Amino acid sequence: MSTPTVSEVLTIPEVIREWRIPRATFYRWRQLGKGPKSYKLPNGEVRIRRTDLDDWLKTLEDFE
């Protein structure tokens, strides 16, 4: 029997640092519904699951 894996959860600063994008760009994408799926916690902080970020990036791949 396998143990379920827990997806890594990232903060906005971690995502923008990893992808080297301005904070404003991330928030614009989020506002337009064009960014990765994110979750707002009860304390107002936003988190992004690593799996959601990876899935979103796959949708951006340019297939020729």
Backbone as JSON Lines, residues from 0, in Angstrom:
{"i":0,"aa":"M","n":[0.85,-1.17,0.0],"ca":[0.0,0.0,0.0],"c":[0.9,1.24,0.0]}
{"i":1,"aa":"S","n":[0.62,2.17,-0.92],"ca":[1.47,3.36,-1.01],"c":[0.94,4.49,-0.14]}
{"i":2,"aa":"T","n":[1.85,5.32,0.29],"ca":[1.5,6.48,1.1],"c":[1.21,7.65,0.18]}
{"i":3,"aa":"P","n":[0.09,8.36,0.43],"ca":[-0.19,9.53,-0.43],"c":[0.89,10.59,-0.25]}
{"i":4,"aa":"T","n":[1.27,11.23,-1.35],"ca":[2.28,12.28,-1.27],"c":[1.6,13.63,-1.1]}
{"i":5,"aa":"V","n":[2.25,14.48,-0.37],"ca":[1.73,15.83,-0.15],"c":[2.47,16.76,-1.08]}
{"i":6,"aa":"S","n":[1.72,17.53,-1.85],"ca":[2.33,18.46,-2.78],"c":[2.99,19.61,-2.02]}
{"i":7,"aa":"E","n":[4.14,20.01,-2.51],"ca":[4.82,21.17,-1.94],"c":[3.94,22.4,-2.15]}
{"i":8,"aa":"V","n":[3.88,23.24,-1.16],"ca":[3.07,24.46,-1.24],"c":[4.03,25.65,-1.24]}
{"i":9,"aa":"L","n":[3.84,26.54,-2.22],"ca":[4.73,27.68,-2.4],"c":[4.03,28.99,-2.05]}
{"i":10,"aa":"T","n":[4.82,29.95,-1.62],"ca":[4.3,31.3,-1.4],"c":[4.52,32.1,-2.7]}
{"i":11,"aa":"I","n":[3.89,33.24,-2.8],"ca":[4.09,34.09,-3.97],"c":[5.56,34.51,-4.1]}
{"i":12,"aa":"P","n":[6.22,34.94,-3.03],"ca":[7.64,35.29,-3.18],"c":[8.49,34.13,-3.71]}
{"i":13,"aa":"E","n":[8.17,32.91,-3.31],"ca":[8.92,31.75,-3.82],"c":[8.69,31.55,-5.31]}
{"i":14,"aa":"V","n":[7.45,31.72,-5.76],"ca":[7.13,31.54,-7.18],"c":[7.8,32.63,-8.01]}
{"i":15,"aa":"I","n":[7.68,33.88,-7.6],"ca":[8.26,34.96,-8.42],"c":[9.79,34.91,-8.41]}
{"i":16,"aa":"R","n":[10.37,34.44,-7.33],"ca":[11.83,34.29,-7.28],"c":[12.27,33.16,-8.22]}
{"i":17,"aa":"E","n":[11.54,32.06,-8.19],"ca":[11.88,30.91,-9.04],"c":[11.76,31.25,-10.52]}
{"i":18,"aa":"W","n":[10.71,31.99,-10.89],"ca":[10.47,32.29,-12.31],"c":[11.0,33.66,-12.72]}
{"i":19,"aa":"R","n":[11.61,34.39,-11.78],"ca":[12.22,35.69,-12.07],"c":[11.25,36.64,-12.78]}
{"i":20,"aa":"I","n":[10.09,36.77,-12.19],"ca":[9.08,37.7,-12.72],"c":[8.76,38.73,-11.64]}
{"i":21,"aa":"P","n":[8.36,39.92,-12.06],"ca":[7.96,40.93,-11.07],"c":[6.69,40.51,-10.33]}
{"i":22,"aa":"R","n":[6.59,40.93,-9.1],"ca":[5.42,40.65,-8.27],"c":[4.14,41.14,-8.97]}
{"i":23,"aa":"A","n":[4.22,42.32,-9.58],"ca":[3.05,42.89,-10.26],"c":[2.59,41.99,-11.41]}
{"i":24,"aa":"T","n":[3.52,41.35,-12.09],"ca":[3.16,40.44,-13.18],"c":[2.37,39.26,-12.65]}
{"i":25,"aa":"F","n":[2.83,38.68,-11.54],"ca":[2.11,37.55,-10.96],"c":[0.68,37.96,-10.58]}
{"i":26,"aa":"Y","n":[0.55,39.11,-9.92],"ca":[-0.77,39.55,-9.5],"c":[-1.67,39.89,-10.69]}
{"i":27,"aa":"R","n":[-1.08,40.43,-11.76],"ca":[-1.87,40.72,-12.97],"c":[-2.38,39.41,-13.58]}
{"i":28,"aa":"W","n":[-1.49,38.43,-13.7],"ca":[-1.9,37.12,-14.23],"c":[-3.01,36.53,-13.37]}
{"i":29,"aa":"R","n":[-2.85,36.66,-12.06],"ca":[-3.84,36.11,-11.14],"c":[-5.19,36.82,-11.31]}
{"i":30,"aa":"Q","n":[-5.17,38.14,-11.42],"ca":[-6.38,38.93,-11.59],"c":[-7.09,38.6,-12.9]}
{"i":31,"aa":"L","n":[-6.31,38.35,-13.96],"ca":[-6.88,38.03,-15.27],"c":[-7.25,36.56,-15.42]}
{"i":32,"aa":"G","n":[-6.94,35.76,-14.4],"ca":[-7.23,34.33,-14.46],"c":[-6.29,33.58,-15.38]}
{"i":33,"aa":"K","n":[-5.1,34.13,-15.61],"ca":[-4.13,33.53,-16.52],"c":[-2.95,32.89,-15.81]}
{"i":34,"aa":"G","n":[-2.92,32.99,-14.51],"ca":[-1.81,32.42,-13.75],"c":[-2.14,31.03,-13.23]}
{"i":35,"aa":"P","n":[-1.22,30.47,-12.47],"ca":[-1.46,29.15,-11.89],"c":[-2.57,29.22,-10.85]}
{"i":36,"aa":"K","n":[-3.21,28.09,-10.62],"ca":[-4.26,28.02,-9.61],"c":[-3.65,28.37,-8.26]}
{"i":37,"aa":"S","n":[-4.32,29.23,-7.52],"ca":[-3.8,29.64,-6.22],"c":[-4.92,29.55,-5.19]}
{"i":38,"aa":"Y","n":[-4.54,29.53,-3.94],"ca":[-5.47,29.35,-2.84],"c":[-5.26,30.46,-1.83]}
{"i":39,"aa":"K","n":[-6.32,31.13,-1.46],"ca":[-6.24,32.18,-0.45],"c":[-6.59,31.57,0.89]}
{"i":40,"aa":"L","n":[-5.68,31.68,1.83],"ca":[-5.88,31.15,3.17],"c":[-6.76,32.08,3.99]}
{"i":41,"aa":"P","n":[-7.34,31.58,5.07],"ca":[-8.2,32.44,5.91],"c":[-7.49,33.7,6.43]}
{"i":42,"aa":"N","n":[-6.17,33.65,6.55],"ca":[-5.44,34.83,7.02],"c":[-5.1,35.8,5.88]}
{"i":43,"aa":"G","n":[-5.57,35.49,4.66],"ca":[-5.36,36.38,3.52],"c":[-4.14,36.06,2.68]}
{"i":44,"aa":"E","n":[-3.28,35.18,3.16],"ca":[-2.09,34.82,2.39],"c":[-2.47,33.88,1.25]}
{"i":45,"aa":"V","n":[-1.68,33.92,0.18],"ca":[-1.94,33.11,-1.01],"c":[-0.87,32.04,-1.12]}
{"i":46,"aa":"R","n":[-1.3,30.85,-1.5],"ca":[-0.38,29.73,-1.71],"c":[-0.65,29.09,-3.07]}
{"i":47,"aa":"I","n":[0.4,28.5,-3.63],"ca":[0.32,27.81,-4.92],"c":[0.93,26.42,-4.72]}
{"i":48,"aa":"R","n":[0.16,25.39,-5.07],"ca":[0.72,24.04,-4.98],"c":[1.71,23.84,-6.12]}
{"i":49,"aa":"R","n":[2.81,23.16,-5.82],"ca":[3.82,22.88,-6.84],"c":[3.18,22.15,-8.03]}
{"i":50,"aa":"T","n":[2.3,21.2,-7.76],"ca":[1.67,20.46,-8.85],"c":[0.82,21.38,-9.72]}
{"i":51,"aa":"D","n":[0.13,22.35,-9.12],"ca":[-0.67,23.3,-9.9],"c":[0.23,24.19,-10.75]}
{"i":52,"aa":"L","n":[1.36,24.61,-10.19],"ca":[2.31,25.44,-10.94],"c":[2.87,24.65,-12.12]}
{"i":53,"aa":"D","n":[3.27,23.41,-11.88],"ca":[3.81,22.58,-12.95],"c":[2.78,22.31,-14.04]}
{"i":54,"aa":"D","n":[1.54,22.03,-13.64],"ca":[0.46,21.79,-14.61],"c":[0.21,23.04,-15.46]}
{"i":55,"aa":"W","n":[0.22,24.21,-14.81],"ca":[0.0,25.47,-15.52],"c":[1.13,25.72,-16.52]}
{"i":56,"aa":"L","n":[2.35,25.45,-16.11],"ca":[3.49,25.65,-17.0],"c":[3.41,24.74,-18.23]}
{"i":57,"aa":"K","n":[2.91,23.53,-18.05],"ca":[2.75,22.61,-19.18],"c":[1.77,23.16,-20.21]}
{"i":58,"aa":"T","n":[0.78,23.92,-19.76],"ca":[-0.19,24.5,-20.7],"c":[0.44,25.62,-21.54]}
{"i":59,"aa":"L","n":[1.58,26.14,-21.1],"ca":[2.24,27.22,-21.81],"c":[3.26,26.73,-22.83]}
{"i":60,"aa":"E","n":[3.52,25.42,-22.82],"ca":[4.51,24.87,-23.75],"c":[4.08,25.11,-25.18]}
{"i":61,"aa":"D","n":[5.04,25.48,-26.0],"ca":[4.78,25.78,-27.41],"c":[5.03,24.51,-28.23]}
{"i":62,"aa":"F","n":[3.95,23.9,-28.69],"ca":[4.07,22.7,-29.5],"c":[4.1,23.08,-30.96]}
{"i":63,"aa":"E","n":[5.06,22.54,-31.69],"ca":[5.16,22.84,-33.13],"c":[4.85,21.63,-33.93]}
